[in-house]
Amino acid sequence: MIINALNSGANVFMADFEDSLSPTWGNIIRGQINLRDAVARTIEYSHPTKKKQYRLNKDPAILFVRPRGLHLIEKNFLIEGEPVPACLFDFGLYLFHNANTLLKSKRGPYFYLPKLEHYREARWWNDVFIWSQARLGVALGTIKATVLIETLPAVFQMHEILHELQDHSAGLNCGRWDYIFSCIKTFRKHRDRVYPNRDQVQMTAHCMQAYSRLLISTCHRRGAHALGGMAAQIPIKHDPEAHKKAMEAVEEDKLREVRNGHDGTWVAHPGLVSLAKKIFDENMPTPNQIDSARDETTVGRDDLLDHPSGSITEAGLRHNIEVALLYLEAWLRGNGCVPLNGLMEDAATAEISRTQIWQWIQSGEFSQDHLSNVMNEELQKIRLRAGNIDFIDGKYREAADILKKISISNKLENFLTVPAYDQLE
């Protein structure tokens, strides 16, 4: 996967220890080993059945690494009997083993920072960067970081976040899926702000457009890059008509981003790189749009907090249950990036599904008894598709137990992966 991503033709590949990775100890360590080998350009893979050899191209994509969020721990690595923050484990291991090799190759240690909620967290990361550079004996500003603006509090502090990172800032990115999750979580108890079916909350919604436009204007005012969000669609090889619709959705999304003023974008699958690059190359002849003249539209609090319109349906409930169950089951087995219904689901999109279920129960849209009945029905459908042996060998019952527990709790669990991490081997 790493070799194909680095060879995909993208300008940047983000290696993810966060939302698209299930943090088993094996996954974390193998991930670090693969990144070390990729930086050293020694990584290779021989496919056991295709008899095909995979190696890096002459000019692979620039590597960024996303460590886990500040809320997570690494339970397998203790200091004085206490588990270390997962973000420091991921960041520190990668930086220590690769910084010098990267600098010798005229690149550097570059990171994506997830889940930040305010400027104080950006300041904390900046302090970590300064201390780490001093310990390694490399120049101030060697480390660069792009911050994912994917929480509602952070969207009100983007200037401050850029300021706090100072020499280490590499711009901001619209982390759209976690942003939707954060909005639902922030207004969890507001009965007048119950979110509609997740497929109805698109980037064309007024609040989402405001979020995108404000990020662009903030970055460009400060001379920083503004990156668009991830297209979750994936190629659908077995269904030409569905594939055509998916590619049209990606094209529409990326065209909107570049016309709005984004300097780059993000896709979930290497197969979408050429399409996204073509759209940006045709509509952005310069390396970025920082200096491009653009009509300034004031984005205020009411725009950001505008409630998306839409409906809450039985089909929406069933879809959320299916996505949450299938994703969580795969995550418990060690797979954090799951193709479902033509989309690449990760923890962020699963968070939307399970948070909506909780909010719909709390607001009285559906009862707990109805949720239990529908969940049992969806489990039976999954069992029929998977077959009895795979169902029994899988983690479906464990996933269902976790999902039901957090869905009917009076208190919303802040992150799905926190209680699930206790069951991860």
N, C-alpha and C positions, 0 to 999 in steps of 0.2 A: 504493500500500500504506500509506504513512504517513497519508494523508488518511483512508482507511477505518478505520485503527486509531484515530486520534484522534477520529473520529466514531462509534466503535463503541458508545458508552454505558458503556465501562469507566471506572473512576475514574482509572486510570493506564495509559499506554502506555509500554512500555520499548522504545526504539529500540536495536537491537543491532548493535554492531560486532564481536561476539565469535562465539559458537557458531553462530548462524544466518546468518552472513554470510561469504562467500568474499572474503578481503581483497585483491582486485585493486585496483590504484591507482585505477581508474575507480570501482569500488564505494565505496571509502573517501571519495573526494572528492565524488562525487555524493551520498553519504549526508550528509556535512557540509553541503553546499549545501541539500539538502532540509530538514535540521533548522533551518538558519538561516532559511529561508523559512517554515517552520512556526511558529517562535518569533515571527517578524515578522508572521505571519498573511497572508502574500502567496502561500503555496503554492497552486497549482491545477493541474489536469490535464484535458485534453480527450481523450477516448477516440477514436481514429481511425476506428473502424467503428461503434461504438454511438452516436456523436455526442452523448455525454453529458459534461457538465461536472462536475468534482469540485472542491469547495471545503470549507473548514473550517466546521463548525457554529458557532453563537454561543458555545457553552460546551464546547470539546473537552476530552479527557482531559488530566490533568497529565502532562507529559513527563519521563521518566527516560531516562538514556543509560547503556548498558553498554559501557565500553571493553574492548579486548582484554586478555587476561591478562598477568601479569608475565613470562611465559616467552617472549613473542613479540616480534619486532622489526618495524619498518617499513623495509623494504629500499630504498624509494624516496625516503627523506628522510634525508640524512646530515648529521652534525655532525662537523667535523674528520675526515671520511672514514669515520666509523663510523655504522651505522644506529641510529636512535633507538629506545628502547623503544616498542613499539606502544601500550601503555597511556597513556603520556604524550602521544603524538601525538594520540590520539583525545580524551583528556580535555582537553588544552590547547587544541586547535583549537576544540572546542565551547564551552569556558568563555570563551575570549577573545572570540569573536564573538557570544556570546549572553547573557552574564551581565547586562549592564546592561539589555538589552531585557526579559529575564525579570523583573528586579526592578521595572521600571517597570509591568509588568502584574500585579504582586502575586504573582508566582510566583518560582521560583528555580532555580539550577543543581543538579539532582538526579541522582544516579548509582546504578547497581548495580555492585558490585565483585565480580568473579568469581575463582574458583580460589585464594582465600587459604588458606594452610595453617597459619598460626600468628599469634600476636599481634604479632610483629615486623613482619610485612607490613602489618597494620592500622596500626601506628605509623608506618610509612613513608608510607602513604597520608595519614594525618593530618598529617604534616609537609608533604606536597605541598599539601594543602588550606590549611594555615596560610600557607605561602609564597605561594601563588597569590592568596589573598584580600588579603594585604598588597600584592602587586604591582598588583592591580586597584583597590585602595582601597575594598574592600567589607568589611562587618563580619565579625568572627569568627563562625563558625556559619552563614554564608550558604549554604555548600555543605552538602548533606545526602547521605548515602550509606547504602543498604541493602546489607548483605553477604550474598552467597550462601554458605551453609554447604553446600559441595559437595565437601569432601575429608574423609577420615577423621581426619587430624590436627586439623583445625579444630573438629570436633565436641567435642573434649576441651578446647577453649580459647575457648568462646563468651563466657563472662564476661569474659575478658581482651580479646577482640576488641571487645566493646561498650565496655569501659573505655578502650581505646586511641583509639577514634574520638571519644569524649566529645561535644563540642558538635556534631559532624558526623554523629552516628549517627541513622539512620532505621530501625533494627531489623534483623532477620535474616530470611532466606528459605531454605526447604528446597529446595536445588537437587538434587533427587532423582536425576536421571539421571547427572550428573557424580559424585554421591556413590557410586552403585553402581560406576561406572567406577573411582573412587578406591579403593574397597574391594578390587576385583579386583586393581588395580595394587599395592596395599600388600601383599597376601598372594600375590603372583605366584608365589613359589617354594614355597609351603606346599602340599604334596600333599593334606593333610587339609582344605584350604579352597578346593578347586576349585569355582567357582560353577556352578550348573545353568543350563539354558536361560534366556535373558534374560527370556522371557515368564513364567517362574515366580518371578522376584524382584519381587514386588509390594510396595506400601506396607503390605499386611496381614502381611508377614513380621515376625517378632518384632524383628529388628534394625532394620528400617525404622520400625516403630511406636515403638521406643525412641528413635530419632533424632528423630522428629517430636515426641514428648512432651517430650524434654529441651530441644529448641529452644524450645518454647512456654513451659515453666516457667522457663527461663533468661531469656527476653525479659520475661515478665510480672513476674518478681522484680525486674527492673531498670527497669520502666516503659517497655519498648520493644515495638514491634509485632512479631508473629510471623506471617510470611506462609507460606502453603502452597505446594506445588510445582506444576509445570506439568502440566496435562492435555494429553497429546500427541495425543489424538484430534482428528479434523477431521470436518466434515460430509461425508457420502458421498451425493451427490445422485442418482447413477445406480443405487443399490441401497438401497431403502427398509428392507429387513430389516437389512442391515449398519449403516445409519445409526441405526436404532432401538437396536441393541446398543451402538453407540458412545456414543450419548447416555445410555443407561442406565449405562454405565461411568463417564462423566463425573459423572453425578448421584450415584452411589455414592461416588466419590472425594471430591467436594466436600462431601457430607453427613458423611463421616467426618472431614474436616478441620475443619469448623465445630464439630462435636460434640466433637472433641478439644481445641478451644480456639484454633484459628488465628483471626487477626483479618482475614484476607483471603486471596486466592488468585490463581492465575495460570492463564491458558489460552493455547493456542497459536494460536487462530483467532478472529477477530471474531465468527464465528457461534456461539460458545459463551458469549459474554459474558452474554447475557440469562439463560441457564440457570444459570450460576454465581452471578450476582447474585441471582436469585430464591431459590436455596438459602440463601445467606448472609443475605439480608434476612429470610427467614422464620425462621431459626434464631438470628440474632444481631440483636435489636432495637436494641441499643446500637451506637455507632460502632466499638467494639472490645470485646475480652473481657479486657482487662488487669486490671480490678478484679473480675472475676467469680470467685465462690467455686468452687473445683474440688477434687475429691479429689486430693491430692498422691501420686503414685506415684513412688517412688524409682527412678531409672534409673542403673544402674551400668555399670562397664566390661564385665562379662560380657553384659549385655543388648545393648550396642552392638556387641560383637564376636561375637554369636551367629551361627552359620553358617546361611544359608537352606537349607532342604531342597529336594530336587527331583532331576530326572534330566537326564542329558546324552545327547542323541540325535542321530542322523544328520539328522533334520529340523531340529534346532536349529543344527547346523553349517551346513546349506545356507541356512537363514534368515539367519544371521550373515554368510555370504559374500555373499548377494544384497544385503543392506542395505549392507554395507561397500563393495561394488563400485559400486552405483548411487549411493550418496551421494558417494563419492570422485570418481566420474566427473563428477557434476554440480558438485561443488566446484571441480574443475580447470577447468571451463568458466565458473566465476564465479557459481554458484548455491549458496548455503550453507544453504538451507532447502527440503527436498525432501519432498513428500507421497508416502509409500510404504505400501501395504497399509492405508490408513485412518489412518495416523499421520503426524504431522509430524516427520520425522527431521532432526536437526541434528548438529553435531559431537559433542555429548555422547552421543547415542544410538549414533552410528556408532562412537564410542570403545568403548562396551560390546561391540559386536559384534566388532570387530577384536581387542580385548584378550582376549575369551573364546576366540577362535580360537587365539591365541598360547598361552594357559594350557592349553587342551585338548591342543595339540601337545606342550607341555613336560611335561605330566603323563602322557602316554602314552595319553590317551583316543582319539586319532587319530594316524596316522602322517603324515609329510611327503608320502609318495607318495599317500596317500589324499586329503590336502588338495589336492594338485596335480590329481588326477583330478576331484575334485568341483568345484574351481574352474573347470576347463575345461568341465565339463558345464554349470555355472551360466552361464558366459559364452556358451555356445551357445544356451541358453534366452533369455538377454537379447538375443542377436543376432536370433533368430527373432522376438521381440516388437518389437524396434526396426526391423528391416529392415536390409538390407546397407548401404544408403547412409548412414542415420543412424548405424549402428554404426561404419562407417569414418570418418565425419566427427566422431564423438564422441571421448571420451578414455577409452574402455573398456580398451584395451590398457595405457595408461599407469597407469590405476587398478589393473589387475590386477597389473602389475609391482610397484607400490608395496606393495599388500596382501600379495603373496606374499613379498616381501623382508622385510617387518617381521614376518610371521607365523612364518617359519622361523628368524629370527635367534635366537641364544642369549640376547641381551639384549633386554628389552622396551623398545621406543621409548616414551618418556614421553608424547608427544603425537603423534597421527596427523598433525596439521596442520603439524608442524615439518618433516619431510622432504618433505611435499607442497608446502609453501610455496616450495621451491626451483624447482618446476616451474610455479608460477603466473605468468602473464604480467602 
